[in-house]
Amino acid sequence: METIHKIGRRKTAVARVYLTEGKGQIVINKRPLDHYFTTSTLQYKVKQPLMLTENETTFDINVNVFGGGITGQAEAIRLALSRAMCTLNDENRGILKPEGLLTRDPRMVERKKFGQKKARKKFQFSKR
């Protein structure tokens, strides 16, 4: 099996995932998963596509991720892994699609408007 390369995005985070046959090691930016994502919630988000498709110990995963915060990065990795699982086996699509793991979340931060403190702060209302 050759290396499978997929990209996932969330907010401003971009994750490149490289999947090869192995023992189940996950390396993110040259650091192990538990050193990069210290909370169990984020570790679960990254491993979710592997657990649902029962491939936790089948592949070695190397990830390059940049931009955004740690939650956005974890969700970008999850999307890229889900896409890679679908490339491996078409049956995985039926498992991952109902969980919402193949959908790119389009929500982005709204830009700040000039003359205002925040994006959604309204201008001063004046009746006249």
HELIX and SHEET records of a PDB file:
HELIX    1   1 LEU A   33  TYR A   36  1                                   4    
HELIX    2   2 SER A   40  LEU A   52  1                                  13    
HELIX    3   3 ILE A   70  LEU A   88  1                                  19    
HELIX    4   4 GLU A   91  LEU A   96  1                                   6    
SHEET    1   A 5 ILE A   4  ARG A  10  0                                        
SHEET    2   A 5 ALA A  13  GLU A  21 -1                                        
SHEET    3   A 5 PHE A  59  PHE A  66 -1                                        
SHEET    4   A 5 ILE A  26  ILE A  28  1                                        
SHEET    5   A 5 ARG A  31  PRO A  32 -1                                        
END                                                                             
